Amino acid sequence: MTDGKQEDFMLKFRRFFLASGILMLASELWKQYTLTFLLGGGNYNWWYFPFQLCSIPMYVCLLLPWVRSRCVQQVLTAFLVDFGMLGGIFAFFDTSGMHYDYFPLTVHSFAWHILLIILGLAAARSDQAASSWSDYAGAAALYLTCCLTATGLNLTLDHLGTINMFYINPDYPMTQKIFSDIAAVLGDTAGIFIYIGATLTGAAIFHFLWRFSTSRAL
């Protein structure tokens, strides 16, 4: 593919990411309104604050088309492939948190996680240069930064209600399958760190598969 065709190819995908980000933002605003006013009687439930692993791709999609740094572009692309798609796929291994008493919210939750998988595949297709291990390292650093931010939100906003961003609030027992069993034996702090380590490992496996498929395509 020539440089000109590659640029046009990437531009088409940047538009797709922006459109996806706008769609996700609009649907998230609808979700927050529905939970707060239609179902919550005007009381905001911090449990649903949009800062979970599966929420971050929305912000990445809104940011990615405007980034001019090639290095940052590749890190954001790698995040969509490694961590975004990981979150989308593994959400279907335990769908208990995706069901709501209000059916349209359940539809929204399933559609959101399916879109995460589509975004990951589109990101892998749009920028194969982002499959280097240095881009995985950048995506992992972004993930860990989000974990630190989530911890800050958990500890700062804890007094306002139930909040468990990234499911790593030390004030609550682990609820993720398998890791809740680990935390029951080793304690919640150990469970949290093992959960974060497992996420990094899972993302690394996704990245390896991406690199492998890219090398086979060349």
C-alpha positions as CSV (number, residue, x, y, z in Angstrom):
1,M,0.0,0.0,0.0
2,T,1.4,3.4,-1.0
3,D,1.9,6.2,1.5
4,G,-1.0,8.1,0.0
5,K,-3.4,5.1,0.1
6,Q,-2.2,4.3,3.7
7,E,-3.0,7.9,4.7
8,D,-6.5,7.7,3.1
9,F,-7.0,4.3,4.8
10,M,-6.2,5.6,8.2
11,L,-8.3,8.7,7.7
12,K,-11.3,6.6,7.0
13,F,-10.8,4.7,10.3
14,R,-10.2,7.9,12.2
15,R,-13.6,9.1,11.1
16,F,-15.0,5.7,12.2
17,F,-13.4,6.1,15.6
18,L,-14.7,9.6,16.0
19,A,-18.3,8.6,15.0
20,S,-18.1,5.7,17.4
21,G,-16.9,7.9,20.2
22,I,-19.7,10.4,19.6
23,L,-22.3,7.5,19.5
24,M,-20.9,6.1,22.7
25,L,-20.9,9.5,24.5
26,A,-24.5,10.1,23.4
27,S,-25.6,6.7,24.6
28,E,-23.7,7.1,27.9
29,L,-25.4,10.5,28.5
30,W,-28.8,8.7,27.9
31,K,-27.8,6.0,30.3
32,Q,-26.8,8.4,33.0
33,Y,-30.0,10.4,32.6
34,T,-32.1,7.2,32.7
35,L,-30.4,5.8,35.8
36,T,-30.5,9.2,37.6
37,F,-33.9,10.6,36.7
38,L,-36.1,7.9,35.2
39,L,-35.1,5.1,37.7
40,G,-33.2,6.9,40.5
41,G,-35.7,9.6,41.4
42,G,-33.0,12.3,40.8
43,N,-30.4,10.7,43.0
44,Y,-27.1,10.0,41.2
45,N,-25.7,6.5,41.7
46,W,-21.9,6.7,41.7
47,W,-21.6,3.0,40.9
48,Y,-22.4,3.9,37.3
49,F,-20.0,6.7,36.9
50,P,-18.4,6.2,33.5
51,F,-14.9,5.3,34.4
52,Q,-14.5,1.5,34.1
53,L,-12.1,-0.3,31.8
54,C,-14.9,-0.7,29.3
55,S,-15.6,3.0,29.4
56,I,-12.1,4.1,28.5
57,P,-12.4,3.2,24.8
58,M,-15.1,5.9,24.5
59,Y,-12.6,8.6,25.6
60,V,-9.9,7.1,23.4
61,C,-12.2,7.2,20.3
62,L,-13.1,10.8,21.0
63,L,-9.4,11.7,21.4
64,L,-7.7,9.6,18.7
65,P,-8.8,11.5,15.6
66,W,-7.3,14.7,17.0
67,V,-4.0,13.4,18.1
68,R,-1.1,14.4,15.8
69,S,1.7,12.6,17.5
70,R,2.3,9.3,15.7
71,C,3.7,7.7,18.9
72,V,0.5,8.6,20.9
73,Q,-1.7,7.5,18.0
74,Q,-0.1,4.1,18.1
75,V,-0.5,3.8,21.9
76,L,-4.2,4.7,21.7
77,T,-4.7,2.2,18.9
78,A,-2.9,-0.5,20.9
79,F,-5.1,0.2,23.9
80,L,-8.3,-0.3,21.8
81,V,-6.9,-3.7,20.6
82,D,-5.3,-5.0,23.7
83,F,-7.4,-3.6,26.6
84,G,-10.6,-2.5,24.9
85,M,-11.2,-5.7,23.1
86,L,-10.1,-7.7,26.2
87,G,-12.8,-5.9,28.2
88,G,-15.4,-6.4,25.5
89,I,-14.8,-10.1,25.1
90,F,-14.4,-11.1,28.7
91,A,-17.5,-9.2,29.8
92,F,-19.5,-12.0,28.1
93,F,-17.9,-14.6,30.4
94,D,-19.9,-13.1,33.2
95,T,-22.9,-11.1,32.0
96,S,-24.4,-10.6,35.4
97,G,-23.4,-7.0,35.5
98,M,-24.8,-6.3,32.1
99,H,-28.5,-7.0,33.1
100,Y,-30.7,-4.2,34.3
101,D,-34.3,-4.2,35.5
102,Y,-34.9,-1.7,32.7
103,F,-34.5,-3.7,29.4
104,P,-33.3,-0.8,27.2
105,L,-30.3,-0.5,29.6
106,T,-29.5,-4.2,29.2
107,V,-29.6,-3.8,25.4
108,H,-27.3,-0.8,25.7
109,S,-24.8,-2.8,27.8
110,F,-24.6,-5.7,25.4
111,A,-24.4,-3.4,22.4
112,W,-21.6,-1.4,24.1
113,H,-19.4,-4.5,24.7
114,I,-20.0,-5.8,21.2
115,L,-18.9,-2.4,19.9
116,L,-15.7,-2.7,22.0
117,I,-14.8,-5.9,20.1
118,I,-15.6,-4.2,16.8
119,L,-13.4,-1.2,17.7
120,G,-10.6,-3.5,18.7
121,L,-10.7,-5.3,15.4
122,A,-11.0,-2.0,13.5
123,A,-8.0,-0.6,15.4
124,A,-5.9,-3.7,14.6
125,R,-6.8,-3.4,10.9
126,S,-6.3,0.4,10.7
127,D,-2.8,0.6,12.1
128,Q,-0.7,-2.5,12.0
129,A,2.4,-0.5,12.9
130,A,1.0,-0.1,16.4
131,S,1.5,-3.8,17.1
132,S,5.1,-3.3,18.3
133,W,5.8,-4.2,22.0
134,S,6.7,-0.6,22.7
135,D,3.1,0.3,21.8
136,Y,1.9,-2.4,24.2
137,A,4.1,-0.9,26.9
138,G,2.5,2.5,26.2
139,A,-1.0,1.0,26.3
140,A,-0.2,-0.8,29.6
141,A,1.1,2.5,31.1
142,L,-2.2,4.1,30.1
143,Y,-4.1,1.3,31.7
144,L,-2.1,1.6,35.0
145,T,-2.7,5.3,34.9
146,C,-6.4,4.7,34.7
147,C,-6.1,2.2,37.6
148,L,-4.5,4.9,39.7
149,T,-7.1,7.5,38.6
150,A,-9.9,4.9,39.4
151,T,-8.4,4.4,42.9
152,G,-8.3,8.1,43.5
153,L,-12.0,8.4,42.5
154,N,-12.9,5.4,44.7
155,L,-11.2,6.9,47.7
156,T,-12.3,10.5,47.1
157,L,-15.9,9.9,46.3
158,D,-16.5,6.9,48.6
159,H,-18.4,9.1,51.0
160,L,-21.0,10.0,48.3
161,G,-22.2,6.5,47.8
162,T,-21.2,3.1,46.5
163,I,-18.4,3.5,43.9
164,N,-16.1,0.8,42.6
165,M,-14.3,2.1,39.5
166,F,-12.3,-0.7,37.7
167,Y,-13.6,-3.0,40.5
168,I,-10.5,-2.2,42.6
169,N,-12.0,-0.2,45.5
170,P,-10.2,-1.7,48.6
171,D,-13.3,-0.9,50.6
172,Y,-15.3,-3.5,48.8
173,P,-14.8,-7.2,48.3
174,M,-13.8,-8.3,44.8
175,T,-16.8,-9.2,42.7
176,Q,-15.1,-10.5,39.6
177,K,-15.4,-14.2,39.0
178,I,-12.3,-16.2,39.9
179,F,-10.7,-13.2,41.5
180,S,-13.3,-13.0,44.2
181,D,-12.3,-16.5,45.2
182,I,-8.6,-15.6,45.2
183,A,-9.4,-12.5,47.3
184,A,-11.4,-14.7,49.7
185,V,-8.2,-16.7,50.4
186,L,-5.4,-14.1,50.0
187,G,-7.3,-10.9,50.9
188,D,-8.8,-8.1,48.8
189,T,-5.5,-6.2,48.3
190,A,-3.8,-9.3,46.9
191,G,-6.9,-10.0,44.8
192,I,-6.8,-6.5,43.4
193,F,-3.1,-6.7,42.4
194,I,-3.6,-10.2,40.9
195,Y,-6.6,-8.9,38.9
196,I,-4.5,-6.0,37.6
197,G,-1.7,-8.4,36.7
198,A,-4.0,-10.8,35.0
199,T,-5.5,-7.9,32.9
200,L,-2.0,-6.9,31.8
201,T,-1.2,-10.5,30.9
202,G,-4.4,-10.9,29.0
203,A,-3.8,-7.7,27.1
204,A,-0.2,-8.9,26.3
205,I,-1.7,-12.2,24.9
206,F,-4.0,-10.2,22.7
207,H,-1.1,-8.1,21.5
208,F,1.0,-11.2,20.7
209,L,-1.8,-12.6,18.6
210,W,-2.1,-9.2,16.8
211,R,1.6,-9.2,16.1
212,F,1.5,-12.8,14.9
213,S,-1.4,-12.1,12.5
214,T,0.3,-8.9,11.3
215,S,3.6,-10.7,10.6
216,R,1.7,-13.5,8.7
217,A,-0.1,-10.8,6.6
218,L,3.2,-9.2,5.5
